């Protein structure tokens, strides 16, 4: 459990640093084909299907490598 928390912290730190110094670096996230964004006059619905599939795949790979 400690390894997982340390890796998660390192990933969040890297993403935060990337986002701070290169704000446009993550503009693609949430705008992929398959992400649903419905805007109406009074509401907005955003369902990031493709983006969350990528996040799930990356996290699954990290879990696989750190369990070995």
mmCIF file as Biopython writes it, N, C-alpha, C and O atoms, coordinates in Angstrom:
data_model
#
loop_
_atom_site.group_PDB
_atom_site.id
_atom_site.type_symbol
_atom_site.label_atom_id
_atom_site.label_alt_id
_atom_site.label_comp_id
_atom_site.label_asym_id
_atom_site.label_entity_id
_atom_site.label_seq_id
_atom_site.pdbx_PDB_ins_code
_atom_site.Cartn_x
_atom_site.Cartn_y
_atom_site.Cartn_z
_atom_site.occupancy
_atom_site.B_iso_or_equiv
_atom_site.auth_seq_id
_atom_site.auth_asym_id
_atom_site.pdbx_PDB_model_num
ATOM 1   N N  . UNK A ? 1  ? 0.828   -1.195 0.000   1.0 0.0 1  A 1 
ATOM 2   C CA . UNK A ? 1  ? 0.000   0.000  0.000   1.0 0.0 1  A 1 
ATOM 3   C C  . UNK A ? 1  ? 0.868   1.253  0.000   1.0 0.0 1  A 1 
ATOM 4   O O  . UNK A ? 1  ? 0.527   2.249  -0.638  1.0 0.0 1  A 1 
ATOM 5   N N  . UNK A ? 2  ? 1.983   1.203  0.710   1.0 0.0 2  A 1 
ATOM 6   C CA . UNK A ? 2  ? 2.860   2.370  0.772   1.0 0.0 2  A 1 
ATOM 7   C C  . UNK A ? 2  ? 3.449   2.693  -0.594  1.0 0.0 2  A 1 
ATOM 8   O O  . UNK A ? 2  ? 3.567   3.862  -0.961  1.0 0.0 2  A 1 
ATOM 9   N N  . UNK A ? 3  ? 3.822   1.654  -1.352  1.0 0.0 3  A 1 
ATOM 10  C CA . UNK A ? 3  ? 4.370   1.881  -2.693  1.0 0.0 3  A 1 
ATOM 11  C C  . UNK A ? 3  ? 3.341   2.553  -3.592  1.0 0.0 3  A 1 
ATOM 12  O O  . UNK A ? 3  ? 3.665   3.468  -4.349  1.0 0.0 3  A 1 
ATOM 13  N N  . UNK A ? 4  ? 2.111   2.094  -3.502  1.0 0.0 4  A 1 
ATOM 14  C CA . UNK A ? 4  ? 1.052   2.657  -4.339  1.0 0.0 4  A 1 
ATOM 15  C C  . UNK A ? 4  ? 0.840   4.131  -4.013  1.0 0.0 4  A 1 
ATOM 16  O O  . UNK A ? 4  ? 0.692   4.952  -4.918  1.0 0.0 4  A 1 
ATOM 17  N N  . UNK A ? 5  ? 0.824   4.469  -2.738  1.0 0.0 5  A 1 
ATOM 18  C CA . UNK A ? 5  ? 0.630   5.861  -2.346  1.0 0.0 5  A 1 
ATOM 19  C C  . UNK A ? 5  ? 1.806   6.731  -2.784  1.0 0.0 5  A 1 
ATOM 20  O O  . UNK A ? 5  ? 1.613   7.876  -3.194  1.0 0.0 5  A 1 
ATOM 21  N N  . UNK A ? 6  ? 3.022   6.194  -2.699  1.0 0.0 6  A 1 
ATOM 22  C CA . UNK A ? 6  ? 4.187   6.965  -3.130  1.0 0.0 6  A 1 
ATOM 23  C C  . UNK A ? 6  ? 4.160   7.193  -4.646  1.0 0.0 6  A 1 
ATOM 24  O O  . UNK A ? 6  ? 4.469   8.290  -5.111  1.0 0.0 6  A 1 
ATOM 25  N N  . UNK A ? 7  ? 3.798   6.176  -5.408  1.0 0.0 7  A 1 
ATOM 26  C CA . UNK A ? 7  ? 3.720   6.329  -6.855  1.0 0.0 7  A 1 
ATOM 27  C C  . UNK A ? 7  ? 2.608   7.294  -7.230  1.0 0.0 7  A 1 
ATOM 28  O O  . UNK A ? 7  ? 2.794   8.145  -8.100  1.0 0.0 7  A 1 
ATOM 29  N N  . UNK A ? 8  ? 1.465   7.174  -6.588  1.0 0.0 8  A 1 
ATOM 30  C CA . UNK A ? 8  ? 0.363   8.080  -6.855  1.0 0.0 8  A 1 
ATOM 31  C C  . UNK A ? 8  ? 0.759   9.526  -6.535  1.0 0.0 8  A 1 
ATOM 32  O O  . UNK A ? 8  ? 0.421   10.443 -7.283  1.0 0.0 8  A 1 
ATOM 33  N N  . UNK A ? 9  ? 1.462   9.722  -5.446  1.0 0.0 9  A 1 
ATOM 34  C CA . UNK A ? 9  ? 1.936   11.056 -5.099  1.0 0.0 9  A 1 
ATOM 35  C C  . UNK A ? 9  ? 2.928   11.597 -6.119  1.0 0.0 9  A 1 
ATOM 36  O O  . UNK A ? 9  ? 2.879   12.775 -6.472  1.0 0.0 9  A 1 
ATOM 37  N N  . UNK A ? 10 ? 3.823   10.742 -6.593  1.0 0.0 10 A 1 
ATOM 38  C CA . UNK A ? 10 ? 4.801   11.165 -7.599  1.0 0.0 10 A 1 
ATOM 39  C C  . UNK A ? 10 ? 4.116   11.515 -8.914  1.0 0.0 10 A 1 
ATOM 40  O O  . UNK A ? 10 ? 4.485   12.488 -9.571  1.0 0.0 10 A 1 
ATOM 41  N N  . UNK A ? 11 ? 3.129   10.732 -9.294  1.0 0.0 11 A 1 
ATOM 42  C CA . UNK A ? 11 ? 2.390   11.015 -10.529 1.0 0.0 11 A 1 
ATOM 43  C C  . UNK A ? 11 ? 1.633   12.328 -10.398 1.0 0.0 11 A 1 
ATOM 44  O O  . UNK A ? 11 ? 1.644   13.141 -11.322 1.0 0.0 11 A 1 
ATOM 45  N N  . UNK A ? 12 ? 0.982   12.544 -9.273  1.0 0.0 12 A 1 
ATOM 46  C CA . UNK A ? 12 ? 0.262   13.809 -9.067  1.0 0.0 12 A 1 
ATOM 47  C C  . UNK A ? 12 ? 1.214   14.994 -9.045  1.0 0.0 12 A 1 
ATOM 48  O O  . UNK A ? 12 ? 0.883   16.060 -9.566  1.0 0.0 12 A 1 
ATOM 49  N N  . UNK A ? 13 ? 2.381   14.827 -8.455  1.0 0.0 13 A 1 
ATOM 50  C CA . UNK A ? 13 ? 3.375   15.889 -8.436  1.0 0.0 13 A 1 
ATOM 51  C C  . UNK A ? 13 ? 3.855   16.206 -9.848  1.0 0.0 13 A 1 
ATOM 52  O O  . UNK A ? 13 ? 3.985   17.373 -10.216 1.0 0.0 13 A 1 
ATOM 53  N N  . UNK A ? 14 ? 4.116   15.171 -10.633 1.0 0.0 14 A 1 
ATOM 54  C CA . UNK A ? 14 ? 4.559   15.374 -12.013 1.0 0.0 14 A 1 
ATOM 55  C C  . UNK A ? 14 ? 3.475   16.062 -12.835 1.0 0.0 14 A 1 
ATOM 56  O O  . UNK A ? 14 ? 3.766   16.989 -13.592 1.0 0.0 14 A 1 
ATOM 57  N N  . UNK A ? 15 ? 2.234   15.620 -12.696 1.0 0.0 15 A 1 
ATOM 58  C CA . UNK A ? 15 ? 1.142   16.257 -13.433 1.0 0.0 15 A 1 
ATOM 59  C C  . UNK A ? 15 ? 0.943   17.709 -13.008 1.0 0.0 15 A 1 
ATOM 60  O O  . UNK A ? 15 ? 0.704   18.575 -13.850 1.0 0.0 15 A 1 
ATOM 61  N N  . UNK A ? 16 ? 1.039   17.974 -11.734 1.0 0.0 16 A 1 
ATOM 62  C CA . UNK A ? 16 ? 0.902   19.341 -11.240 1.0 0.0 16 A 1 
ATOM 63  C C  . UNK A ? 16 ? 2.004   20.246 -11.751 1.0 0.0 16 A 1 
ATOM 64  O O  . UNK A ? 16 ? 1.749   21.393 -12.120 1.0 0.0 16 A 1 
ATOM 65  N N  . UNK A ? 17 ? 3.231   19.741 -11.776 1.0 0.0 17 A 1 
ATOM 66  C CA . UNK A ? 17 ? 4.353   20.516 -12.297 1.0 0.0 17 A 1 
ATOM 67  C C  . UNK A ? 17 ? 4.186   20.767 -13.792 1.0 0.0 17 A 1 
ATOM 68  O O  . UNK A ? 17 ? 4.411   21.877 -14.273 1.0 0.0 17 A 1 
ATOM 69  N N  . UNK A ? 18 ? 3.792   19.733 -14.516 1.0 0.0 18 A 1 
ATOM 70  C CA . UNK A ? 18 ? 3.560   19.870 -15.946 1.0 0.0 18 A 1 
ATOM 71  C C  . UNK A ? 18 ? 2.467   20.895 -16.227 1.0 0.0 18 A 1 
ATOM 72  O O  . UNK A ? 18 ? 2.605   21.741 -17.110 1.0 0.0 18 A 1 
ATOM 73  N N  . UNK A ? 19 ? 1.402   20.811 -15.480 1.0 0.0 19 A 1 
ATOM 74  C CA . UNK A ? 19 ? 0.278   21.723 -15.661 1.0 0.0 19 A 1 
ATOM 75  C C  . UNK A ? 19 ? 0.667   23.168 -15.316 1.0 0.0 19 A 1 
ATOM 76  O O  . UNK A ? 19 ? 0.203   24.107 -15.963 1.0 0.0 19 A 1 
ATOM 77  N N  . UNK A ? 20 ? 1.513   23.340 -14.304 1.0 0.0 20 A 1 
ATOM 78  C CA . UNK A ? 20 ? 1.921   24.680 -13.883 1.0 0.0 20 A 1 
ATOM 79  C C  . UNK A ? 20 ? 2.826   25.348 -14.922 1.0 0.0 20 A 1 
ATOM 80  O O  . UNK A ? 20 ? 2.616   26.507 -15.280 1.0 0.0 20 A 1 
ATOM 81  N N  . UNK A ? 21 ? 3.833   24.610 -15.404 1.0 0.0 21 A 1 
ATOM 82  C CA . UNK A ? 21 ? 4.799   25.202 -16.314 1.0 0.0 21 A 1 
ATOM 83  C C  . UNK A ? 21 ? 4.371   25.156 -17.778 1.0 0.0 21 A 1 
ATOM 84  O O  . UNK A ? 21 ? 4.823   25.979 -18.575 1.0 0.0 21 A 1 
ATOM 85  N N  . UNK A ? 22 ? 3.513   24.215 -18.145 1.0 0.0 22 A 1 
ATOM 86  C CA . UNK A ? 22 ? 3.017   24.095 -19.514 1.0 0.0 22 A 1 
ATOM 87  C C  . UNK A ? 22 ? 1.498   23.949 -19.479 1.0 0.0 22 A 1 
ATOM 88  O O  . UNK A ? 22 ? 0.984   22.841 -19.633 1.0 0.0 22 A 1 
ATOM 89  N N  . UNK A ? 23 ? 0.772   25.049 -19.280 1.0 0.0 23 A 1 
ATOM 90  C CA . UNK A ? 23 ? -0.689  24.951 -19.125 1.0 0.0 23 A 1 
ATOM 91  C C  . UNK A ? 23 ? -1.396  24.352 -20.337 1.0 0.0 23 A 1 
ATOM 92  O O  . UNK A ? 23 ? -2.479  23.787 -20.191 1.0 0.0 23 A 1 
ATOM 93  N N  . UNK A ? 24 ? -0.820  24.460 -21.510 1.0 0.0 24 A 1 
ATOM 94  C CA . UNK A ? 24 ? -1.447  23.918 -22.701 1.0 0.0 24 A 1 
ATOM 95  C C  . UNK A ? 24 ? -1.114  22.452 -22.947 1.0 0.0 24 A 1 
ATOM 96  O O  . UNK A ? 24 ? -1.612  21.859 -23.904 1.0 0.0 24 A 1 
ATOM 97  N N  . UNK A ? 25 ? -0.277  21.859 -22.097 1.0 0.0 25 A 1 
ATOM 98  C CA . UNK A ? 25 ? 0.185   20.490 -22.329 1.0 0.0 25 A 1 
ATOM 99  C C  . UNK A ? 25 ? -0.932  19.462 -22.163 1.0 0.0 25 A 1 
ATOM 100 O O  . UNK A ? 25 ? -0.887  18.399 -22.782 1.0 0.0 25 A 1 
ATOM 101 N N  . UNK A ? 26 ? -1.909  19.757 -21.356 1.0 0.0 26 A 1 
ATOM 102 C CA . UNK A ? 26 ? -2.980  18.796 -21.113 1.0 0.0 26 A 1 
ATOM 103 C C  . UNK A ? 26 ? -4.307  19.237 -21.735 1.0 0.0 26 A 1 
ATOM 104 O O  . UNK A ? 26 ? -5.371  18.799 -21.296 1.0 0.0 26 A 1 
ATOM 105 N N  . UNK A ? 27 ? -4.253  20.093 -22.748 1.0 0.0 27 A 1 
ATOM 106 C CA . UNK A ? 27 ? -5.491  20.555 -23.392 1.0 0.0 27 A 1 
ATOM 107 C C  . UNK A ? 27 ? -6.238  19.435 -24.101 1.0 0.0 27 A 1 
ATOM 108 O O  . UNK A ? 27 ? -7.457  19.507 -24.252 1.0 0.0 27 A 1 
ATOM 109 N N  . UNK A ? 28 ? -5.532  18.407 -24.534 1.0 0.0 28 A 1 
ATOM 110 C CA . UNK A ? 28 ? -6.170  17.300 -25.252 1.0 0.0 28 A 1 
ATOM 111 C C  . UNK A ? 28 ? -7.017  16.449 -24.328 1.0 0.0 28 A 1 
ATOM 112 O O  . UNK A ? 28 ? -7.961  15.798 -24.775 1.0 0.0 28 A 1 
ATOM 113 N N  . UNK A ? 29 ? -6.687  16.446 -23.029 1.0 0.0 29 A 1 
ATOM 114 C CA . UNK A ? 29 ? -7.399  15.580 -22.100 1.0 0.0 29 A 1 
ATOM 115 C C  . UNK A ? 29 ? -8.825  16.092 -21.904 1.0 0.0 29 A 1 
ATOM 116 O O  . UNK A ? 29 ? -9.034  17.245 -21.527 1.0 0.0 29 A 1 
ATOM 117 N N  . UNK A ? 30 ? -9.795  15.230 -22.163 1.0 0.0 30 A 1 
ATOM 118 C CA . UNK A ? 30 ? -11.194 15.613 -22.062 1.0 0.0 30 A 1 
ATOM 119 C C  . UNK A ? 30 ? -11.794 16.050 -23.381 1.0 0.0 30 A 1 
ATOM 120 O O  . UNK A ? 30 ? -12.992 16.320 -23.464 1.0 0.0 30 A 1 
ATOM 121 N N  . UNK A ? 31 ? -10.966 16.123 -24.417 1.0 0.0 31 A 1 
ATOM 122 C CA . UNK A ? 31 ? -11.454 16.531 -25.738 1.0 0.0 31 A 1 
ATOM 123 C C  . UNK A ? 31 ? -11.184 15.445 -26.773 1.0 0.0 31 A 1 
ATOM 124 O O  . UNK A ? 31 ? -11.094 15.731 -27.967 1.0 0.0 31 A 1 
ATOM 125 N N  . UNK A ? 32 ? -11.059 14.224 -26.326 1.0 0.0 32 A 1 
ATOM 126 C CA . UNK A ? 32 ? -10.786 13.110 -27.223 1.0 0.0 32 A 1 
ATOM 127 C C  . UNK A ? 32 ? -12.073 12.640 -27.897 1.0 0.0 32 A 1 
ATOM 128 O O  . UNK A ? 32 ? -13.169 12.872 -27.385 1.0 0.0 32 A 1 
ATOM 129 N N  . UNK A ? 33 ? -11.935 11.979 -29.047 1.0 0.0 33 A 1 
ATOM 130 C CA . UNK A ? 33 ? -13.126 11.388 -29.653 1.0 0.0 33 A 1 
ATOM 131 C C  . UNK A ? 33 ? -13.719 10.338 -28.708 1.0 0.0 33 A 1 
ATOM 132 O O  . UNK A ? 33 ? -12.997 9.470  -28.217 1.0 0.0 33 A 1 
ATOM 133 N N  . UNK A ? 34 ? -14.972 10.409 -28.462 1.0 0.0 34 A 1 
ATOM 134 C CA . UNK A ? 34 ? -15.608 9.494  -27.522 1.0 0.0 34 A 1 
ATOM 135 C C  . UNK A ? 34 ? -15.975 10.167 -26.211 1.0 0.0 34 A 1 
ATOM 136 O O  . UNK A ? 34 ? -16.764 9.623  -25.438 1.0 0.0 34 A 1 
ATOM 137 N N  . UNK A ? 35 ? -15.417 11.338 -25.949 1.0 0.0 35 A 1 
ATOM 138 C CA . UNK A ? 35 ? -15.813 12.118 -24.779 1.0 0.0 35 A 1 
ATOM 139 C C  . UNK A ? 35 ? -17.086 12.885 -25.139 1.0 0.0 35 A 1 
ATOM 140 O O  . UNK A ? 35 ? -17.130 13.589 -26.148 1.0 0.0 35 A 1 
ATOM 141 N N  . UNK A ? 36 ? -18.096 12.745 -24.325 1.0 0.0 36 A 1 
ATOM 142 C CA . UNK A ? 36 ? -19.396 13.334 -24.625 1.0 0.0 36 A 1 
ATOM 143 C C  . UNK A ? 36 ? -19.538 14.655 -23.879 1.0 0.0 36 A 1 
ATOM 144 O O  . UNK A ? 36 ? -19.364 14.717 -22.662 1.0 0.0 36 A 1 
ATOM 145 N N  . UNK A ? 37 ? -19.856 15.706 -24.621 1.0 0.0 37 A 1 
ATOM 146 C CA . UNK A ? 37 ? -20.060 17.028 -24.040 1.0 0.0 37 A 1 
ATOM 147 C C  . UNK A ? 37 ? -21.347 17.598 -24.634 1.0 0.0 37 A 1 
ATOM 148 O O  . UNK A ? 37 ? -21.404 17.922 -25.820 1.0 0.0 37 A 1 
ATOM 149 N N  . UNK A ? 38 ? -22.374 17.715 -23.801 1.0 0.0 38 A 1 
ATOM 150 C CA . UNK A ? 38 ? -23.675 18.221 -24.243 1.0 0.0 38 A 1 
ATOM 151 C C  . UNK A ? 38 ? -23.945 19.551 -23.548 1.0 0.0 38 A 1 
ATOM 152 O O  . UNK A ? 38 ? -24.037 19.616 -22.322 1.0 0.0 38 A 1 
ATOM 153 N N  . UNK A ? 39 ? -24.069 20.598 -24.338 1.0 0.0 39 A 1 
ATOM 154 C CA . UNK A ? 39 ? -24.362 21.926 -23.788 1.0 0.0 39 A 1 
ATOM 155 C C  . UNK A ? 39 ? -25.745 22.346 -24.256 1.0 0.0 39 A 1 
ATOM 156 O O  . UNK A ? 39 ? -26.050 22.316 -25.449 1.0 0.0 39 A 1 
ATOM 157 N N  . UNK A ? 40 ? -26.570 22.735 -23.309 1.0 0.0 40 A 1 
ATOM 158 C CA . UNK A ? 40 ? -27.867 23.312 -23.638 1.0 0.0 40 A 1 
ATOM 159 C C  . UNK A ? 40 ? -27.912 24.722 -23.077 1.0 0.0 40 A 1 
ATOM 160 O O  . UNK A ? 40 ? -26.932 25.222 -22.525 1.0 0.0 40 A 1 
ATOM 161 N N  . UNK A ? 41 ? -29.044 25.338 -23.226 1.0 0.0 41 A 1 
ATOM 162 C CA . UNK A ? 41 ? -29.184 26.715 -22.759 1.0 0.0 41 A 1 
ATOM 163 C C  . UNK A ? 41 ? -29.032 26.830 -21.242 1.0 0.0 41 A 1 
ATOM 164 O O  . UNK A ? 41 ? -28.502 27.823 -20.743 1.0 0.0 41 A 1 
ATOM 165 N N  . UNK A ? 42 ? -29.497 25.812 -20.509 1.0 0.0 42 A 1 
ATOM 166 C CA . UNK A ? 42 ? -29.513 25.905 -19.046 1.0 0.0 42 A 1 
ATOM 167 C C  . UNK A ? 42 ? -28.599 24.915 -18.330 1.0 0.0 42 A 1 
ATOM 168 O O  . UNK A ? 42 ? -28.462 24.977 -17.108 1.0 0.0 42 A 1 
ATOM 169 N N  . UNK A ? 43 ? -27.980 24.017 -19.061 1.0 0.0 43 A 1 
ATOM 170 C CA . UNK A ? 43 ? -27.147 23.018 -18.388 1.0 0.0 43 A 1 
ATOM 171 C C  . UNK A ? 43 ? -26.043 22.512 -19.307 1.0 0.0 43 A 1 
ATOM 172 O O  . UNK A ? 43 ? -26.022 22.773 -20.510 1.0 0.0 43 A 1 
ATOM 173 N N  . UNK A ? 44 ? -25.134 21.781 -18.688 1.0 0.0 44 A 1 
ATOM 174 C CA . UNK A ? 44 ? -24.039 21.175 -19.425 1.0 0.0 44 A 1 
ATOM 175 C C  . UNK A ? 44 ? -23.744 19.814 -18.814 1.0 0.0 44 A 1 
ATOM 176 O O  . UNK A ? 44 ? -23.683 19.673 -17.593 1.0 0.0 44 A 1 
ATOM 177 N N  . UNK A ? 45 ? -23.558 18.806 -19.674 1.0 0.0 45 A 1 
ATOM 178 C CA . UNK A ? 45 ? -23.238 17.454 -19.235 1.0 0.0 45 A 1 
ATOM 179 C C  . UNK A ? 45 ? -21.945 17.042 -19.934 1.0 0.0 45 A 1 
ATOM 180 O O  . UNK A ? 45 ? -21.829 17.153 -21.154 1.0 0.0 45 A 1 
ATOM 181 N N  . UNK A ? 46 ? -20.982 16.570 -19.159 1.0 0.0 46 A 1 
ATOM 182 C CA . UNK A ? 46 ? -19.707 16.126 -19.706 1.0 0.0 46 A 1 
ATOM 183 C C  . UNK A ? 46 ? -19.425 14.718 -19.207 1.0 0.0 46 A 1 
ATOM 184 O O  . UNK A ? 46 ? -19.364 14.480 -18.001 1.0 0.0 46 A 1 
ATOM 185 N N  . UNK A ? 47 ? -19.252 13.781 -20.141 1.0 0.0 47 A 1 
ATOM 186 C CA . UNK A ? 47 ? -18.972 12.384 -19.798 1.0 0.0 47 A 1 
ATOM 187 C C  . UNK A ? 47 ? -17.680 11.986 -20.518 1.0 0.0 47 A 1 
ATOM 188 O O  . UNK A ? 47 ? -17.715 11.708 -21.717 1.0 0.0 47 A 1 
ATOM 189 N N  . UNK A ? 48 ? -16.536 11.951 -19.813 1.0 0.0 48 A 1 
ATOM 190 C CA . UNK A ? 48 ? -15.243 11.680 -20.453 1.0 0.0 48 A 1 
ATOM 191 C C  . UNK A ? 48 ? -14.957 10.185 -20.588 1.0 0.0 48 A 1 
ATOM 192 O O  . UNK A ? 48 ? -14.097 9.655  -19.884 1.0 0.0 48 A 1 
ATOM 193 N N  . UNK A ? 49 ? -15.663 9.504  -21.481 1.0 0.0 49 A 1 
ATOM 194 C CA . UNK A ? 49 ? -15.536 8.055  -21.610 1.0 0.0 49 A 1 
ATOM 195 C C  . UNK A ? 49 ? -14.125 7.670  -22.068 1.0 0.0 49 A 1 
ATOM 196 O O  . UNK A ? 49 ? -13.464 6.871  -21.405 1.0 0.0 49 A 1 
ATOM 197 N N  . UNK A ? 50 ? -13.660 8.216  -23.173 1.0 0.0 50 A 1 
ATOM 198 C CA . UNK A ? 50 ? -12.357 7.846  -23.720 1.0 0.0 50 A 1 
ATOM 199 C C  . UNK A ? 50 ? -11.229 8.260  -22.788 1.0 0.0 50 A 1 
ATOM 200 O O  . UNK A ? 50 ? -10.283 7.498  -22.589 1.0 0.0 50 A 1 
ATOM 201 N N  . UNK A ? 51 ? -11.315 9.439  -22.221 1.0 0.0 51 A 1 
ATOM 202 C CA . UNK A ? 51 ? -10.266 9.905  -21.310 1.0 0.0 51 A 1 
ATOM 203 C C  . UNK A ? 51 ? -10.156 8.995  -20.092 1.0 0.0 51 A 1 
ATOM 204 O O  . UNK A ? 51 ? -9.049  8.690  -19.649 1.0 0.0 51 A 1 
ATOM 205 N N  . UNK A ? 52 ? -11.273 8.563  -19.552 1.0 0.0 52 A 1 
ATOM 206 C CA . UNK A ? 52 ? -11.235 7.696  -18.379 1.0 0.0 52 A 1 
ATOM 207 C C  . UNK A ? 52 ? -10.763 6.286  -18.724 1.0 0.0 52 A 1 
ATOM 208 O O  . UNK A ? 52 ? -10.181 5.607  -17.878 1.0 0.0 52 A 1 
ATOM 209 N N  . UNK A ? 53 ? -11.007 5.837  -19.961 1.0 0.0 53 A 1 
ATOM 210 C CA . UNK A ? 53 ? -10.457 4.550  -20.389 1.0 0.0 53 A 1 
ATOM 211 C C  . UNK A ? 53 ? -8.930  4.607  -20.435 1.0 0.0 53 A 1 
ATOM 212 O O  . UNK A ? 53 ? -8.259  3.644  -20.063 1.0 0.0 53 A 1 
ATOM 213 N N  . UNK A ? 54 ? -8.384  5.728  -20.890 1.0 0.0 54 A 1 
ATOM 214 C CA . UNK A ? 54 ? -6.934  5.898  -20.913 1.0 0.0 54 A 1 
ATOM 215 C C  . UNK A ? 54 ? -6.378  5.944  -19.498 1.0 0.0 54 A 1 
ATOM 216 O O  . UNK A ? 54 ? -5.362  5.310  -19.212 1.0 0.0 54 A 1 
ATOM 217 N N  . UNK A ? 55 ? -7.026  6.678  -18.617 1.0 0.0 55 A 1 
ATOM 218 C CA . UNK A ? 55 ? -6.587  6.745  -17.215 1.0 0.0 55 A 1 
ATOM 219 C C  . UNK A ? 55 ? -6.639  5.358  -16.582 1.0 0.0 55 A 1 
ATOM 220 O O  . UNK A ? 55 ? -5.722  4.976  -15.855 1.0 0.0 55 A 1 
ATOM 221 N N  . UNK A ? 56 ? -7.683  4.614  -16.844 1.0 0.0 56 A 1 
ATOM 222 C CA . UNK A ? 56 ? -7.817  3.267  -16.298 1.0 0.0 56 A 1 
ATOM 223 C C  . UNK A ? 56 ? -6.721  2.346  -16.808 1.0 0.0 56 A 1 
ATOM 224 O O  . UNK A ? 56 ? -6.161  1.568  -16.037 1.0 0.0 56 A 1 
ATOM 225 N N  . UNK A ? 57 ? -6.407  2.423  -18.095 1.0 0.0 57 A 1 
ATOM 226 C CA . UNK A ? 57 ? -5.355  1.583  -18.663 1.0 0.0 57 A 1 
ATOM 227 C C  . UNK A ? 57 ? -3.991  1.915  -18.064 1.0 0.0 57 A 1 
ATOM 228 O O  . UNK A ? 57 ? -3.217  1.013  -17.746 1.0 0.0 57 A 1 
ATOM 229 N N  . UNK A ? 58 ? -3.696  3.192  -17.911 1.0 0.0 58 A 1 
ATOM 230 C CA . UNK A ? 58 ? -2.412  3.608  -17.333 1.0 0.0 58 A 1 
ATOM 231 C C  . UNK A ? 58 ? -2.312  3.155  -15.878 1.0 0.0 58 A 1 
ATOM 232 O O  . UNK A ? 58 ? -1.281  2.629  -15.459 1.0 0.0 58 A 1 
ATOM 233 N N  . UNK A ? 59 ? -3.366  3.356  -15.119 1.0 0.0 59 A 1 
ATOM 234 C CA . UNK A ? 59 ? -3.344  2.921  -13.714 1.0 0.0 59 A 1 
ATOM 235 C C  . UNK A ? 59 ? -3.247  1.403  -13.596 1.0 0.0 59 A 1 
ATOM 236 O O  . UNK A ? 59 ? -2.573  0.899  -12.699 1.0 0.0 59 A 1 
ATOM 237 N N  . UNK A ? 60 ? -3.902  0.678  -14.475 1.0 0.0 60 A 1 
ATOM 238 C CA . UNK A ? 60 ? -3.811  -0.785 -14.459 1.0 0.0 60 A 1 
ATOM 239 C C  . UNK A ? 60 ? -2.392  -1.239 -14.756 1.0 0.0 60 A 1 
ATOM 240 O O  . UNK A ? 60 ? -1.890  -2.160 -14.113 1.0 0.0 60 A 1 
ATOM 241 N N  . UNK A ? 61 ? -1.739  -0.602 -15.724 1.0 0.0 61 A 1 
ATOM 242 C CA . UNK A ? 61 ? -0.350  -0.944 -16.024 1.0 0.0 61 A 1 
ATOM 243 C C  . UNK A ? 61 ? 0.573   -0.636 -14.855 1.0 0.0 61 A 1 
ATOM 244 O O  . UNK A ? 61 ? 1.455   -1.431 -14.528 1.0 0.0 61 A 1 
ATOM 245 N N  . UNK A ? 62 ? 0.372   0.515  -14.226 1.0 0.0 62 A 1 
ATOM 246 C CA . UNK A ? 62 ? 1.189   0.858  -13.058 1.0 0.0 62 A 1 
ATOM 247 C C  . UNK A ? 62 ? 0.990   -0.143 -11.924 1.0 0.0 62 A 1 
ATOM 248 O O  . UNK A ? 62 ? 1.957   -0.559 -11.286 1.0 0.0 62 A 1 
ATOM 249 N N  . UNK A ? 63 ? -0.242  -0.526 -11.675 1.0 0.0 63 A 1 
ATOM 250 C CA . UNK A ? 63 ? -0.519  -1.507 -10.629 1.0 0.0 63 A 1 
ATOM 251 C C  . UNK A ? 63 ? 0.126   -2.855 -10.963 1.0 0.0 63 A 1 
ATOM 252 O O  . UNK A ? 63 ? 0.658   -3.524 -10.078 1.0 0.0 63 A 1 
ATOM 253 N N  . UNK A ? 64 ? 0.080   -3.249 -12.223 1.0 0.0 64 A 1 
ATOM 254 C CA . UNK A ? 64 ? 0.678   -4.504 -12.648 1.0 0.0 64 A 1 
ATOM 255 C C  . UNK A ? 64 ? 2.181   -4.505 -12.415 1.0 0.0 64 A 1 
ATOM 256 O O  . UNK A ? 64 ? 2.731   -5.468 -11.881 1.0 0.0 64 A 1 
ATOM 257 N N  . UNK A ? 65 ? 2.854   -3.410 -12.822 1.0 0.0 65 A 1 
ATOM 258 C CA . UNK A ? 65 ? 4.301   -3.360 -12.692 1.0 0.0 65 A 1 
ATOM 259 C C  . UNK A ? 65 ? 4.759   -3.249 -11.243 1.0 0.0 65 A 1 
ATOM 260 O O  . UNK A ? 65 ? 5.808   -3.791 -10.896 1.0 0.0 65 A 1 
ATOM 261 N N  . UNK A ? 66 ? 4.006   -2.565 -10.388 1.0 0.0 66 A 1 
ATOM 262 C CA . UNK A ? 66 ? 4.441   -2.402 -9.010  1.0 0.0 66 A 1 
ATOM 263 C C  . UNK A ? 66 ? 4.044   -3.561 -8.108  1.0 0.0 66 A 1 
ATOM 264 O O  . UNK A ? 66 ? 4.531   -3.664 -6.982  1.0 0.0 66 A 1 
ATOM 265 N N  . UNK A ? 67 ? 3.173   -4.426 -8.587  1.0 0.0 67 A 1 
ATOM 266 C CA . UNK A ? 67 ? 2.849   -5.630 -7.805  1.0 0.0 67 A 1 
ATOM 267 C C  . UNK A ? 67 ? 3.866   -6.723 -8.016  1.0 0.0 67 A 1 
ATOM 268 O O  . UNK A ? 67 ? 3.960   -7.638 -7.198  1.0 0.0 67 A 1 
ATOM 269 N N  . UNK A ? 68 ? 4.633   -6.655 -9.090  1.0 0.0 68 A 1 
ATOM 270 C CA . UNK A ? 68 ? 5.624   -7.681 -9.409  1.0 0.0 68 A 1 
ATOM 271 C C  . UNK A ? 68 ? 6.841   -7.514 -8.595  1.0 0.0 68 A 1 
ATOM 272 O O  . UNK A ? 68 ? 7.785   -8.292 -8.730  1.0 0.0 68 A 1 
#
